[in-house]
């Protein structure tokens, strides 16, 4: 079995600066509806990089806008905004619904191999990052990705394409609603409404269809959850497991989201880039009253005694049933969220052979291949294992999350990826299976939620151990003020022997 290197999710801190008003895209039409655009593109490196990009409209056949603004300044990576790290540039590719077609996967793999280190990261928002972008290759990489059809319709929309779905949307037998058509409409809304491009690059939405394979612990600024096949529940600044605020018909969702986001932008101060910050000053009840005044349909009271559908408690791996008889879903994790370009190229081939040429990224930093004939599922799962993916549910690496750490991040105190691999070997030997986050600094970039256990680096070789608890905010209760990774492995063996749940 071949194993591949592992690494980190990039920092995504927002900056309020904007591009100078005199910098604009120009377009020159060519055959086939493609526009060749010339611009001085800010990449995050010292000095601008001249870019000659092919912009393709893969979603629908309509002309691009007359002028495409360059992406605003931000520390968040984007497809059009490559930011620096110790191991090279980082380019983030946002995928609609986490879906990647095999041809797109090949294009990304080839581009990562040619213009970067070949290292890829799967994010906890079902997106993908290319790490180690080589100096001087930024514009060539961006052009290759745009030509593959994985970019925004307009540059200003790249930051706001933040909509999380279950990777099993439309496939899961437990789902109350197939949310994929609505997801497409919401992504169109975010891309095609210029006013919404002012949202923070961190501002995110979640659409939950009630699937069993769903992540319901990542906080979002706005979430919609299926109450039944025709109705949705609305929540703000939280998760679908929280109490909802209102109930609407599914057909009203796009207009509700439009008016709510526009209202947020009207009310929020420059310091209030997230919904939770606005709600800290404005009660949710008052926000809903103002929203109701903008709508031509009533916000209904939320479903009484709402209970979140049962879901998975740990990162999934293995073979799962599908709604359509005779088909199933095969799920695997990437080692600490990282793939190599060669693995992605092989995955594209496997998806064509077994899954109709479609890969779905998961919020557990893994992959789902759906519509797999049941007779082929075991063969596919074993093939994923041969590629170095985590295809068995008991693998201890499925319970570990780790940022890049000091190997590639200037903020990192410890080499958290390397330490996580060592911890996994200790756990494999002692049988403990904790859900733990190894964070090289307090910013907690790699995990969108607080894990049951957090190992926070305090020196290059020592960590503080925290346990999640509702009584204590942040990482939770401090259990051990200083320990090595070997000591952490022994601690988990004593306190979480094989078979004992960790949360």
C-alpha positions in Angstrom: 0.0 0.0 0.0 1.3 3.4 -0.9 0.9 6.2 1.7 1.0 9.9 0.8 2.1 13.0 2.6 -0.4 14.9 4.8 -0.8 18.6 5.6 -3.0 21.5 6.7 -6.0 23.8 6.0 -5.0 27.4 5.4 -5.8 30.4 7.5 -9.0 32.1 6.4 -8.9 35.4 8.3 -10.9 38.2 6.6 -9.4 41.6 5.7 -11.6 44.6 5.0 -9.4 46.1 2.3 -10.6 46.3 -1.3 -8.9 46.4 -4.7 -8.1 49.9 -6.0 -11.0 51.3 -8.0 -8.9 51.8 -11.1 -8.0 48.1 -11.6 -10.5 46.3 -13.8 -10.8 43.2 -15.9 -11.0 43.5 -19.7 -12.4 40.9 -22.0 -11.7 39.9 -25.5 -14.2 37.5 -27.1 -13.0 34.4 -28.9 -14.7 31.6 -30.5 -16.9 29.2 -28.5 -18.1 31.8 -26.0 -14.8 32.0 -24.2 -13.4 35.3 -23.0 -9.6 35.9 -22.7 -9.1 38.3 -19.9 -6.0 40.3 -19.1 -5.4 41.7 -15.7 -2.7 42.4 -13.1 -3.8 39.9 -10.5 -2.9 40.2 -6.8 -1.8 36.8 -5.6 -0.8 37.5 -2.0 2.9 37.2 -2.9 5.3 40.2 -2.9 4.4 42.1 -6.1 1.6 41.5 -8.6 1.7 38.7 -11.1 0.6 39.4 -14.7 -2.2 37.0 -15.5 -3.7 36.0 -18.9 -6.7 33.9 -18.0 -9.3 31.9 -19.9 -12.8 32.5 -18.3 -15.3 29.9 -19.1 -19.0 29.9 -18.1 -19.6 26.2 -17.4 -23.0 26.6 -15.6 -25.2 28.1 -18.2 -24.8 29.6 -21.7 -24.9 33.3 -21.1 -22.4 36.1 -21.7 -20.1 37.2 -18.9 -20.5 40.6 -17.4 -18.8 43.5 -19.3 -16.4 44.0 -16.5 -15.2 41.4 -14.0 -13.8 42.9 -10.8 -10.8 41.2 -9.4 -11.2 39.5 -6.0 -11.1 41.7 -3.0 -8.1 41.6 -0.7 -8.4 39.0 2.0 -6.2 36.5 3.8 -8.7 33.7 2.7 -7.4 31.7 -0.2 -9.6 31.6 -3.3 -9.4 30.3 -6.8 -8.4 33.8 -8.1 -6.5 34.8 -5.0 -3.5 32.6 -4.1 -2.1 33.3 -0.7 1.4 32.4 0.6 2.4 29.8 3.1 5.8 28.3 4.1 5.3 25.5 1.6 4.2 27.8 -1.3 0.9 29.3 -2.4 -2.5 28.0 -1.5 -5.4 28.0 -4.0 -8.9 27.1 -2.8 -11.4 25.6 -5.2 -15.0 25.8 -4.2 -17.1 23.0 -5.5 -20.9 23.3 -5.9 -22.4 20.8 -3.4 -18.9 19.3 -3.1 -19.4 17.6 -6.5 -16.4 17.1 -8.8 -16.8 15.5 -12.2 -14.0 13.1 -13.3 -12.8 15.5 -16.1 -12.5 18.3 -13.6 -10.7 16.0 -11.1 -8.2 15.2 -13.9 -7.7 18.8 -14.7 -7.1 19.7 -11.1 -4.7 16.8 -10.6 -2.7 17.7 -13.7 -2.6 21.4 -12.7 -1.5 20.6 -9.2 1.2 18.4 -10.5 2.4 20.9 -13.1 2.1 24.3 -11.3 2.3 23.3 -7.6 3.7 20.6 -5.4 1.0 18.1 -6.3 -0.4 18.2 -2.7 -4.2 18.6 -2.4 -6.3 19.2 0.7 -9.9 18.3 1.3 -11.5 21.0 3.5 -14.2 20.6 6.2 -16.5 22.6 3.9 -16.4 20.0 1.1 -14.0 22.1 -0.9 -10.5 21.5 -2.2 -7.2 23.3 -1.9 -4.0 23.1 -3.9 -0.9 23.6 -1.8 2.7 24.5 -2.8 1.8 26.7 -5.8 5.1 27.5 -7.4 6.4 31.1 -7.7 5.6 32.5 -11.2 3.0 29.7 -11.9 0.0 31.4 -10.2 -1.7 32.7 -13.3 -1.1 29.5 -15.3 -2.7 27.5 -12.4 -5.7 29.9 -12.3 -6.2 29.7 -16.0 -6.1 25.9 -16.0 -8.7 25.8 -13.2 -11.0 28.2 -14.9 -10.7 26.3 -18.2 -11.8 23.2 -16.3 -15.0 24.9 -15.3 -14.5 25.0 -11.5 -14.4 28.7 -11.1 -17.1 31.4 -10.5 -19.1 33.0 -13.2 -17.7 36.3 -12.1 -14.6 36.9 -10.1 -16.4 38.8 -7.3 -18.7 35.8 -6.7 -15.8 33.4 -5.8 -15.7 34.3 -2.1 -19.5 33.9 -1.5 -20.1 30.4 -3.0 -20.3 29.0 0.5 -23.1 26.4 0.7 -22.7 23.1 2.5 -24.8 20.1 1.6 -24.6 16.5 2.7 -22.4 14.5 0.3 -25.3 12.1 0.1 -27.8 14.7 -1.0 -30.2 13.1 -3.5 -28.9 9.6 -2.7 -29.5 9.0 1.1 -32.5 6.8 1.9 -33.2 8.7 5.1 -33.4 12.1 3.4 -36.7 14.0 3.7 -36.0 16.1 0.6 -33.7 16.1 -2.4 -32.2 19.5 -1.8 -29.9 19.6 -4.9 -32.3 21.7 -7.1 -32.7 24.3 -4.4 -28.9 24.3 -3.8 -28.4 25.1 -7.4 -30.8 28.0 -7.1 -29.2 29.3 -4.0 -25.7 29.2 -5.6 -27.1 31.1 -8.6 -28.5 33.7 -6.2 -25.1 34.1 -4.5 -23.3 34.4 -7.8 -25.8 36.5 -9.8 -26.7 39.1 -7.2 -23.9 41.7 -7.1 -25.0 43.1 -3.8 -24.3 39.8 -2.1 -20.7 39.8 -3.2 -20.1 42.1 -0.3 -20.6 39.2 2.2 -17.6 38.0 4.1 -15.6 35.2 2.6 -16.4 33.3 5.7 -20.1 33.9 5.6 -21.7 30.4 4.9 -25.0 28.7 4.4 -26.1 25.1 5.1 -28.9 23.2 3.4 -29.8 20.0 5.2 -32.1 17.5 3.6 -32.3 15.2 6.6 -29.7 12.7 5.3 -28.0 10.2 7.6 -24.6 11.0 6.1 -24.6 14.7 7.2 -22.5 17.0 9.3 -24.7 18.9 11.6 -22.1 20.3 14.1 -20.5 23.0 11.8 -21.9 26.4 12.7 -23.3 28.4 9.8 -24.5 31.9 9.5 -27.8 30.7 8.0 -29.2 27.2 7.8 -32.2 25.6 6.3 -33.3 22.1 7.3 -36.0 19.9 5.7 -39.0 19.5 8.0 -40.7 17.3 5.4 -40.7 17.0 1.7 -42.3 20.4 1.2 -41.2 22.6 4.2 -37.9 24.0 5.5 -36.9 25.2 8.9 -34.8 28.4 9.3 -32.0 28.9 11.8 -29.3 31.6 12.2 -25.7 31.6 13.5 -25.7 27.9 14.5 -26.4 24.3 13.4 -29.4 22.3 12.3 -29.3 20.7 15.7 -30.3 24.0 17.3 -33.8 25.2 17.8 -35.2 26.7 14.5 -36.7 30.2 14.3 -39.3 29.8 11.6 -40.8 27.5 9.0 -41.4 28.2 5.3 -42.4 26.3 2.2 -39.5 25.1 0.1 -40.6 27.2 -2.9 -40.1 30.3 -0.8 -36.6 29.5 0.2 -34.7 31.5 -2.5 -36.6 34.7 -1.8 -36.3 34.3 1.9 -32.5 33.9 1.6 -32.3 36.8 -0.8 -34.1 39.2 1.5 -32.4 37.9 4.7 -28.9 38.4 3.2 -29.7 41.8 1.9 -31.2 42.8 5.2 -28.0 41.5 7.0 -25.9 43.7 4.7 -28.0 46.7 5.4 -28.0 46.3 9.2 -24.5 45.0 9.9 -21.6 47.4 10.7 -18.2 46.9 9.1 -17.2 45.0 12.3 -20.2 42.6 12.0 -19.1 40.4 9.1 -20.9 37.3 10.6 -24.5 36.7 11.6 -23.5 35.9 15.2 -22.0 39.3 15.5 -25.1 41.0 14.4 -27.3 38.9 16.6 -25.1 39.9 19.6 -26.5 43.4 19.2 -29.9 42.8 17.5 -32.3 40.1 18.9 -33.2 37.4 16.4 -36.9 38.2 17.0 -36.4 41.8 15.9 -34.4 40.6 12.9 -37.2 38.3 11.9 -39.8 41.1 12.3 -37.8 43.3 9.9 -37.4 40.3 7.5 -41.2 39.7 7.6 -41.8 43.2 6.4 -39.8 42.5 3.3 -41.6 39.3 2.4 -44.9 38.7 0.7 -45.5 35.4 2.4 -45.7 34.7 6.2 -42.9 33.2 8.3 -44.7 30.3 10.0 -43.9 29.2 13.6 -41.2 26.5 13.7 -42.1 22.9 14.0 -42.9 22.0 17.7 -40.5 19.6 19.4 -38.1 19.7 16.4 -35.5 16.9 16.5 -32.6 16.7 14.3 -32.5 13.5 12.2 -30.1 10.9 13.3 -26.7 11.2 11.7 -23.2 9.8 11.9 -21.2 10.5 15.0 -17.8 9.9 13.5 -16.2 10.4 10.1 -17.8 7.7 7.9 -16.0 5.1 5.9 -17.3 2.0 4.2 -20.3 1.0 2.1 -23.7 2.6 2.8 -27.2 1.9 1.4 -28.7 4.2 -1.2 -32.3 5.1 -1.8 -32.4 3.5 -5.2 -32.5 -0.3 -5.1 -29.3 -2.1 -6.2 -27.1 0.9 -5.7 -24.9 2.1 -2.8 -22.5 4.7 -1.7 -18.8 4.0 -1.0 -17.1 6.4 1.4 -13.5 6.9 2.3 -11.4 9.4 4.2 -8.2 11.1 3.2 -5.2 10.8 5.6 -5.6 13.9 7.7 -7.5 15.5 4.8 -4.6 15.3 2.3 -4.3 13.7 -1.1 -1.6 13.7 -3.8 -2.4 14.7 -7.4 -1.7 11.1 -8.5 -4.4 9.9 -6.1 -6.9 12.3 -7.5 -6.1 11.1 -11.0 -6.7 7.5 -10.0 -9.9 8.5 -8.2 -11.2 10.1 -11.4 -10.6 6.8 -13.2 -12.3 4.8 -10.4 -15.3 7.1 -10.5 -15.8 6.6 -14.2 -15.5 2.8 -13.8 -17.9 2.5 -10.8 -19.8 5.7 -10.1 -20.8 7.5 -13.3 -17.8 9.8 -13.3 -18.7 11.7 -10.1 -16.8 12.3 -6.9 -18.3 14.0 -3.9 -16.1 15.6 -1.3 -17.3 15.3 2.3 -17.1 17.7 5.3 -15.1 15.0 7.1 -12.2 15.6 4.6 -13.0 12.5 2.6 -14.8 11.3 -0.6 -18.1 9.7 -1.4 -18.8 7.8 -4.6 -22.5 7.2 -5.3 -24.6 5.2 -7.6 -22.2 2.3 -7.3 -23.8 -1.1 -8.2 -23.8 -3.2 -5.0 -21.9 -6.0 -6.8 -19.0 -3.6 -7.3 -19.0 -1.9 -3.9 -16.4 -4.1 -2.2 -14.1 -4.0 -5.2 -14.3 -0.2 -5.2 -13.8 0.1 -1.4 -10.7 -2.1 -1.6 -9.3 -0.1 -4.5 -9.7 3.1 -2.4 -7.7 1.4 0.3 -5.0 0.4 -2.2 -4.7 4.1 -3.1 -4.0 5.0 0.5 -7.4 6.2 1.5 -9.1 5.3 4.8 -11.8 2.8 3.8 -12.3 0.9 7.0 -14.4 2.5 9.8 -12.1 1.5 12.6 -9.0 3.3 11.3 -7.8 5.7 14.1 -6.9 8.4 11.5 -10.6 8.8 10.8 -10.9 10.3 14.3 -8.0 12.7 14.0 -8.0 16.2 12.6 -4.7 18.2 12.3 -3.7 21.5 10.8 -0.5 21.8 8.8 1.5 23.0 11.8 5.0 24.3 11.8 6.0 22.4 8.7 4.1 24.8 6.5 2.5 27.5 8.7 4.4 30.3 10.3 1.9 30.4 13.2 2.4 26.8 14.1 4.3 25.9 17.3 4.5 22.1 16.5 4.5 19.8 13.5 0.9 18.7 14.2 0.5 16.7 11.0 3.5 14.6 11.8 2.5 14.2 15.4 -1.1 13.1 14.4 0.4 10.3 12.2 2.5 9.2 15.2 -0.5 9.4 17.5 -2.5 7.2 15.0 0.1 4.5 15.2 -0.1 4.5 19.0 -3.8 4.3 18.9 -3.7 1.5 16.3 -1.6 -0.5 18.8 -3.6 0.3 22.0 -7.1 0.2 20.6 -8.3 3.6 21.7 -10.3 5.6 19.1 -10.7 9.2 20.3 -12.0 12.0 18.2 -9.2 14.5 18.6 -8.0 17.7 17.0 -4.3 18.5 17.0 -3.9 22.3 16.7 -0.5 23.9 16.3 -1.9 27.3 17.5 -5.1 28.6 19.2 -6.7 29.6 15.8 -8.0 26.1 15.3 -8.0 26.4 11.4 -8.4 22.7 10.7 -11.7 22.1 12.6 -14.9 24.0 12.1 -16.3 22.6 15.4 -14.8 21.8 18.8 -13.8 18.1 18.8 -14.4 15.9 21.8 -10.7 16.3 22.6 -8.2 19.0 21.5 -4.5 18.8 21.7 -3.2 22.4 21.6 0.5 22.9 21.0 2.3 24.7 23.7 5.9 24.0 22.6 7.3 22.1 19.5 7.0 18.8 21.4 4.3 19.4 24.0 0.5 19.9 23.9 -2.3 20.9 26.3 -5.2 18.3 26.4 -8.7 19.7 26.5 -12.1 17.9 26.7 -15.2 19.4 25.2 -17.9 20.2 27.7 -21.0 22.4 27.6 -20.0 24.2 30.8 -16.8 25.6 29.4 -16.4 27.6 26.1 -13.6 27.3 23.6 -11.8 24.0 23.6 -13.4 23.0 26.8 -12.0 21.8 30.1 -8.2 21.6 30.5 -7.3 18.0 31.5 -3.5 18.0 31.2 -1.4 21.2 31.0 1.5 19.6 29.2 2.1 16.2 27.5 4.1 14.7 24.6 2.4 12.7 21.9 3.6 9.5 23.4 2.0 10.5 26.7 -1.2 11.5 24.9 -1.4 8.0 23.3 -1.0 6.4 26.7 -3.6 8.8 28.2 -6.2 7.8 25.6 -5.4 4.1 26.2 -6.1 4.5 29.9 -9.2 6.7 29.6 -10.7 5.4 26.3 -10.0 1.7 26.1 -11.2 -0.1 23.0 -15.0 0.2 22.5 -15.5 3.1 25.0 -17.1 6.2 23.4 -15.2 9.5 23.7 -18.1 12.0 23.8 
